[in-house]
């Protein structure tokens, strides 16, 4: 149980660090770049809001899917259904979707750097909040997508099932390598 809290605390600390780094990046890199640029409030606002709303929908869908997959693994363990466990446990979000999600996350964070706000306090609050929210959400998504060893992991998995899963994954890798040759 302590490992679970340590993992969750680590994700929150990384999110806090990301928020602080986002403020620093905004203040020292982006603000000087925008100093001589005419404010384009309508374009920036439309762009940022649309990206953020898209990110919210992507995040909600990915989190719901990852949570559903984790629940399937947990249910299989509780029902002592080894066959379902061996099918559901190795499922993860595809690499192409992860890359797309990361690109969207970066674009959303950077879109908020385009705002020219007179108050340093308001700018810092927005930059911190966006950096923290997006990075923490991505970390929780990746953790949920790892039901075996993540901070939010399924507990009580029989050791034999884990060993069989490892053997199954080794066999799949070996078969993949041989098919490439």
C-alpha positions as CSV (number, residue, x, y, z in Angstrom):
1,X,0.0,0.0,0.0
2,X,2.9,2.4,0.8
3,X,4.3,1.8,-2.7
4,X,1.0,2.9,-4.2
5,X,1.1,6.1,-2.3
6,X,4.7,6.7,-3.2
7,X,3.9,6.2,-6.8
8,X,1.0,8.6,-6.7
9,X,3.0,11.1,-4.8
10,X,5.8,10.8,-7.3
11,X,3.4,11.5,-10.2
12,X,2.1,14.6,-8.4
13,X,5.6,15.8,-7.7
14,X,6.5,15.4,-11.3
15,X,3.4,17.3,-12.2
16,X,4.3,20.1,-9.8
17,X,7.9,20.2,-11.3
18,X,6.4,20.4,-14.8
19,X,4.1,23.2,-13.8
20,X,7.1,25.2,-12.3
21,X,9.3,24.4,-15.4
22,X,6.4,25.6,-17.6
23,X,6.3,28.9,-15.8
24,X,10.1,29.3,-16.0
25,X,10.1,28.5,-19.7
26,X,7.2,30.9,-20.3
27,X,8.9,33.7,-18.4
28,X,12.4,33.4,-19.7
29,X,12.0,32.0,-23.3
30,X,8.5,32.8,-24.6
31,X,7.9,36.2,-23.0
32,X,11.0,37.8,-24.6
33,X,10.0,36.2,-28.0
34,X,6.5,37.7,-27.7
35,X,7.7,41.2,-26.6
36,X,7.5,42.8,-30.0
37,X,4.6,40.8,-31.4
38,X,1.2,42.4,-31.7
39,X,-1.4,40.7,-29.6
40,X,-3.8,38.6,-31.6
41,X,-6.3,37.7,-28.9
42,X,-9.0,36.3,-31.1
43,X,-6.7,33.9,-33.0
44,X,-4.7,32.9,-29.9
45,X,-7.9,32.4,-27.9
46,X,-9.6,30.3,-30.6
47,X,-6.5,28.2,-31.2
48,X,-5.8,27.6,-27.5
49,X,-9.4,26.8,-26.6
50,X,-9.9,24.4,-29.5
51,X,-6.7,22.6,-28.7
52,X,-7.5,22.4,-25.0
53,X,-11.1,21.1,-25.6
54,X,-9.7,18.5,-28.0
55,X,-7.1,17.5,-25.4
56,X,-9.9,17.2,-22.7
57,X,-11.9,14.9,-25.0
58,X,-8.8,12.8,-25.9
59,X,-7.8,12.6,-22.3
60,X,-11.2,11.6,-21.0
61,X,-11.5,8.9,-23.7
62,X,-8.0,7.5,-23.1
63,X,-8.5,7.6,-19.3
64,X,-11.8,5.8,-19.6
65,X,-10.4,3.2,-21.9
66,X,-7.3,2.6,-19.7
67,X,-9.6,2.4,-16.6
68,X,-11.9,-0.1,-18.4
69,X,-8.9,-2.3,-19.3
70,X,-7.5,-2.2,-15.8
71,X,-10.9,-3.2,-14.4
72,X,-11.0,-6.2,-16.8
73,X,-7.7,-7.4,-15.4
74,X,-8.8,-6.8,-11.8
75,X,-12.1,-8.6,-12.5
76,X,-10.2,-11.6,-14.0
77,X,-8.0,-11.8,-10.9
78,X,-11.0,-11.6,-8.5
79,X,-12.9,-14.3,-10.5
80,X,-9.7,-16.4,-10.7
81,X,-10.1,-16.4,-14.5
82,X,-6.6,-17.0,-15.7
83,X,-7.5,-17.1,-19.4
84,X,-9.1,-13.7,-19.4
85,X,-6.2,-12.3,-17.4
86,X,-3.7,-13.6,-20.0
87,X,-5.7,-11.8,-22.7
88,X,-6.4,-8.5,-20.9
89,X,-3.2,-7.9,-18.9
90,X,-0.8,-7.3,-21.9
91,X,-3.1,-4.9,-23.6
92,X,-1.7,-1.3,-23.7
93,X,-2.4,1.9,-25.6
94,X,-0.8,1.7,-29.0
95,X,2.5,3.6,-29.5
96,X,1.0,5.7,-32.3
97,X,-1.8,6.8,-30.0
98,X,0.7,7.6,-27.3
99,X,2.8,9.7,-29.7
100,X,-0.3,11.5,-30.9
101,X,-1.3,12.2,-27.4
102,X,2.1,13.5,-26.4
103,X,2.1,15.8,-29.4
104,X,-1.3,17.2,-28.5
105,X,-0.2,17.7,-24.9
106,X,2.9,19.7,-26.0
107,X,0.8,21.8,-28.5
108,X,-1.8,22.6,-25.8
109,X,0.9,23.7,-23.3
110,X,2.6,25.8,-25.9
111,X,-0.6,27.3,-27.1
112,X,-1.1,28.9,-23.7
113,X,2.3,30.6,-24.1
114,X,0.9,32.7,-26.9
115,X,-1.3,34.7,-24.6
116,X,0.0,38.2,-23.7
117,X,-1.3,38.9,-20.2
118,X,-0.2,42.0,-18.4
119,X,-0.3,40.5,-14.9
120,X,2.7,38.3,-14.0
121,X,0.7,36.5,-11.3
122,X,-2.1,35.6,-13.7
123,X,0.3,34.4,-16.4
124,X,2.3,32.3,-13.8
125,X,-0.9,30.8,-12.5
126,X,-2.2,29.8,-15.9
127,X,1.2,28.4,-17.1
128,X,1.6,26.5,-13.8
129,X,-1.9,25.1,-14.0
130,X,-1.7,24.0,-17.6
131,X,1.7,22.4,-17.2
132,X,0.7,20.6,-14.0
133,X,-2.7,19.4,-15.3
134,X,-1.5,18.1,-18.6
135,X,1.6,16.3,-17.4
136,X,-0.1,14.8,-14.3
137,X,-3.0,13.6,-16.5
138,X,-0.6,12.0,-18.9
139,X,1.3,10.3,-16.0
140,X,-1.9,8.9,-14.6
141,X,-3.0,7.7,-18.0
142,X,0.4,5.8,-18.5
143,X,0.1,4.4,-15.0
144,X,-3.5,3.2,-15.5
145,X,-2.3,1.5,-18.7
146,X,0.1,-0.6,-16.7
147,X,-2.2,-2.7,-14.4
148,X,0.6,-5.0,-13.3
149,X,3.3,-2.7,-12.0
150,X,1.9,0.8,-12.0
151,X,1.2,2.8,-8.8
152,X,-2.5,2.1,-9.4
153,X,-1.9,-1.7,-10.0
154,X,-4.1,-4.7,-9.6
155,X,-3.2,-6.6,-6.4
156,X,-3.4,-10.3,-5.6
157,X,-2.3,-11.6,-9.0
158,X,-1.1,-15.2,-8.6
159,X,2.7,-15.5,-9.1
160,X,2.1,-18.3,-11.6
161,X,-0.1,-16.1,-13.8
162,X,2.6,-13.5,-13.9
163,X,5.2,-16.1,-14.8
164,X,3.0,-17.5,-17.6
165,X,2.4,-14.0,-18.9
166,X,6.1,-13.4,-19.1
167,X,6.6,-16.6,-20.9
168,X,3.8,-15.7,-23.3
169,X,5.4,-12.3,-24.0
170,X,8.9,-13.9,-24.5
171,X,7.3,-16.4,-27.0
172,X,5.6,-13.6,-28.9
173,X,8.9,-11.6,-29.1
174,X,10.8,-14.6,-30.3
175,X,8.1,-15.3,-32.9
176,X,8.2,-11.7,-34.1
177,X,11.9,-11.7,-34.4
178,X,11.8,-15.0,-36.4
179,X,9.1,-13.6,-38.7
180,X,11.3,-10.6,-39.5
181,X,14.2,-12.8,-40.6
